[in-house]
């Protein structure tokens, strides 16, 4: 039986005396879009920094496709695609140059890289922008390029850290639809957000507040369990001061 794309077990982290994460545990299954929902300051970005090894987790374990991201970091991170909140494309390179560079870092041959670049840009309806400098693209199209880049090496797990911040509504909704389709096609997705309109009824929900997991489960199940009627009410109940 294949390992889950992501397993987080008993992870804690502190910035000096301030605890950012407190005994966090959850799993992201293949073919599922897991929404990491929480207010600003909940610990979402800290968790992503631990998963991607920008920070080292002093407690617990994080496994990507079964590989411990500390003991077998190369194997774990090779199966990870990431879109951070802050853009990381080189604005003065073309779309093709940005994607070629990423493909080379993952050891793809030029022929295979070109094949995958063409396939991802076609899926994102961006073929005509292949030779366009990233600086000339809108925010929504830059995000599409970052998605394409994250998928070039066929990762098992896709991480998205507030990727729709600053996008207009059509761009946001197009990105939400595309990522959910990736999950339906079999990829494991962990999407960190504080925007409840990006959550679909059959998503897995992980509510994080003040560094603690307050609830996990399919959206409709969490709503029923809390005896509320919407994700907005789930968010309100679980992130209220009384939940601290």
QUIMOPE-V739915 format. One record per residue. N is the residue number from 1. RES is the residue in three letters. SS is DSSP state (alpha for helix, beta for strand, coil for the rest). PHI is phi as a letter, one per 20 degrees, with the letter a starting at -180 (NA if undefined). PSI is psi in whole degrees, 0 to 359 (none if undefined). Layout:
{{N/RES/SS/PHI/PSI} {N/RES/SS/PHI/PSI}}
This chain:
{{1/UNK/coil/NA/129} {2/UNK/coil/f/145} {3/UNK/coil/f/153} {4/UNK/coil/f/146} {5/UNK/coil/g/324} {6/UNK/beta/b/131} {7/UNK/beta/c/120} {8/UNK/beta/d/125} {9/UNK/beta/c/118} {10/UNK/beta/l/47} {11/UNK/beta/e/129} {12/UNK/beta/c/155} {13/UNK/beta/b/143} {14/UNK/beta/c/146} {15/UNK/beta/e/93} {16/UNK/coil/m/232} {17/UNK/coil/f/349} {18/UNK/beta/e/117} {19/UNK/beta/e/119} {20/UNK/beta/e/326} {21/UNK/beta/c/139} {22/UNK/beta/c/98} {23/UNK/beta/l/55} {24/UNK/beta/e/130} {25/UNK/beta/b/136} {26/UNK/beta/a/169} {27/UNK/beta/c/143} {28/UNK/beta/d/120} {29/UNK/coil/e/159} {30/UNK/coil/f/141} {31/UNK/coil/m/16} {32/UNK/coil/c/144} {33/UNK/beta/d/111} {34/UNK/beta/d/124} {35/UNK/beta/e/118} {36/UNK/beta/e/99} {37/UNK/beta/d/131} {38/UNK/coil/a/158} {39/UNK/coil/f/167} {40/UNK/coil/g/135} {41/UNK/coil/n/6} {42/UNK/coil/f/338} {43/UNK/coil/o/7} {44/UNK/alpha/f/311} {45/UNK/alpha/f/324} {46/UNK/alpha/f/316} {47/UNK/alpha/f/317} {48/UNK/alpha/f/321} {49/UNK/alpha/f/327} {50/UNK/alpha/f/318} {51/UNK/alpha/f/319} {52/UNK/coil/e/359} {53/UNK/coil/m/18} {54/UNK/coil/f/328} {55/UNK/coil/d/157} {56/UNK/coil/d/130} {57/UNK/coil/e/119} {58/UNK/coil/f/342} {59/UNK/coil/c/158} {60/UNK/coil/m/194} {61/UNK/beta/b/151} {62/UNK/beta/c/122} {63/UNK/beta/c/131} {64/UNK/beta/d/117} {65/UNK/coil/l/34} {66/UNK/coil/n/351} {67/UNK/beta/e/126} {68/UNK/beta/f/128} {69/UNK/coil/f/0} {70/UNK/coil/d/309} {71/UNK/coil/f/329} {72/UNK/coil/c/59} {73/UNK/alpha/f/317} {74/UNK/alpha/f/314} {75/UNK/alpha/f/321} {76/UNK/alpha/f/309} {77/UNK/alpha/f/337} {78/UNK/coil/f/341} {79/UNK/coil/d/17} {80/UNK/beta/d/132} {81/UNK/beta/d/139} {82/UNK/beta/c/137} {83/UNK/beta/c/108} {84/UNK/coil/e/164} {85/UNK/coil/f/317} {86/UNK/coil/e/132} {87/UNK/coil/g/144} {88/UNK/coil/c/15} {89/UNK/coil/f/153} {90/UNK/coil/e/112} {91/UNK/coil/f/336} {92/UNK/coil/e/1} {93/UNK/coil/d/159} {94/UNK/beta/f/169} {95/UNK/alpha/g/313} {96/UNK/alpha/f/316} {97/UNK/alpha/f/319} {98/UNK/alpha/f/315} {99/UNK/alpha/f/323} {100/UNK/alpha/f/319} {101/UNK/alpha/f/315} {102/UNK/alpha/f/318} {103/UNK/alpha/f/321} {104/UNK/alpha/f/322} {105/UNK/alpha/f/331} {106/UNK/coil/e/8} {107/UNK/coil/m/18} {108/UNK/coil/f/142} {109/UNK/coil/f/160} {110/UNK/alpha/g/318} {111/UNK/alpha/f/314} {112/UNK/alpha/f/322} {113/UNK/alpha/f/314} {114/UNK/alpha/f/322} {115/UNK/alpha/f/313} {116/UNK/alpha/f/322} {117/UNK/alpha/f/313} {118/UNK/alpha/f/319} {119/UNK/alpha/f/316} {120/UNK/alpha/f/318} {121/UNK/alpha/f/326} {122/UNK/alpha/f/318} {123/UNK/alpha/f/327} {124/UNK/coil/e/6} {125/UNK/coil/l/48} {126/UNK/coil/c/16} {127/UNK/alpha/g/323} {128/UNK/alpha/f/350} {129/UNK/alpha/d/12} {130/UNK/coil/g/316} {131/UNK/coil/e/8} {132/UNK/coil/e/137} {133/UNK/beta/f/140} {134/UNK/alpha/g/327} {135/UNK/alpha/g/331} {136/UNK/alpha/e/355} {137/UNK/coil/e/152} {138/UNK/coil/f/168} {139/UNK/alpha/g/320} {140/UNK/alpha/f/319} {141/UNK/alpha/f/327} {142/UNK/alpha/f/320} {143/UNK/alpha/f/322} {144/UNK/alpha/f/320} {145/UNK/alpha/f/320} {146/UNK/alpha/f/324} {147/UNK/alpha/f/313} {148/UNK/alpha/g/316} {149/UNK/alpha/f/318} {150/UNK/alpha/f/338} {151/UNK/alpha/d/354} {152/UNK/coil/g/324} {153/UNK/coil/e/17} {154/UNK/coil/l/62} {155/UNK/coil/f/160} {156/UNK/coil/e/328} {157/UNK/beta/c/134} {158/UNK/beta/d/123} {159/UNK/beta/d/134} {160/UNK/beta/c/119} {161/UNK/beta/d/97} {162/UNK/coil/l/51} {163/UNK/coil/f/345} {164/UNK/coil/e/2} {165/UNK/coil/g/127} {166/UNK/coil/n/357} {167/UNK/coil/e/153} {168/UNK/coil/f/168} {169/UNK/alpha/f/312} {170/UNK/alpha/g/320} {171/UNK/alpha/f/320} {172/UNK/alpha/f/311} {173/UNK/alpha/f/326} {174/UNK/alpha/f/320} {175/UNK/alpha/f/318} {176/UNK/alpha/g/314} {177/UNK/alpha/f/318} {178/UNK/alpha/f/316} {179/UNK/alpha/f/320} {180/UNK/alpha/f/327} {181/UNK/alpha/f/322} {182/UNK/alpha/g/318} {183/UNK/alpha/f/316} {184/UNK/alpha/f/333} {185/UNK/coil/e/357} {186/UNK/coil/p/354} {187/UNK/coil/e/148} {188/UNK/beta/e/132} {189/UNK/beta/c/134} {190/UNK/beta/c/114} {191/UNK/beta/d/112} {192/UNK/beta/e/128} {193/UNK/beta/b/165} {194/UNK/coil/c/12} {195/UNK/coil/d/109} {196/UNK/alpha/f/341} {197/UNK/alpha/f/358} {198/UNK/alpha/e/1} {199/UNK/coil/e/131} {200/UNK/coil/d/155} {201/UNK/coil/g/327} {202/UNK/coil/e/11} {203/UNK/coil/f/155} {204/UNK/beta/f/137} {205/UNK/beta/d/130} {206/UNK/beta/c/109} {207/UNK/beta/e/120} {208/UNK/beta/d/128} {209/UNK/beta/b/126} {210/UNK/coil/l/42} {211/UNK/coil/n/0} {212/UNK/beta/d/145} {213/UNK/beta/f/118} {214/UNK/beta/e/334} {215/UNK/beta/a/149} {216/UNK/beta/c/156} {217/UNK/beta/p/170} {218/UNK/beta/f/142} {219/UNK/alpha/g/311} {220/UNK/alpha/f/327} {221/UNK/alpha/f/320} {222/UNK/alpha/f/319} {223/UNK/alpha/f/315} {224/UNK/alpha/f/320} {225/UNK/alpha/f/325} {226/UNK/coil/e/358} {227/UNK/coil/l/44} {228/UNK/coil/c/184} {229/UNK/coil/d/356} {230/UNK/coil/b/164} {231/UNK/alpha/f/325} {232/UNK/alpha/g/319} {233/UNK/alpha/f/325} {234/UNK/alpha/g/312} {235/UNK/alpha/g/316} {236/UNK/alpha/f/315} {237/UNK/alpha/f/316} {238/UNK/alpha/e/346} {239/UNK/coil/d/12} {240/UNK/coil/f/160} {241/UNK/alpha/g/327} {242/UNK/alpha/f/338} {243/UNK/alpha/e/352} {244/UNK/coil/f/none}}
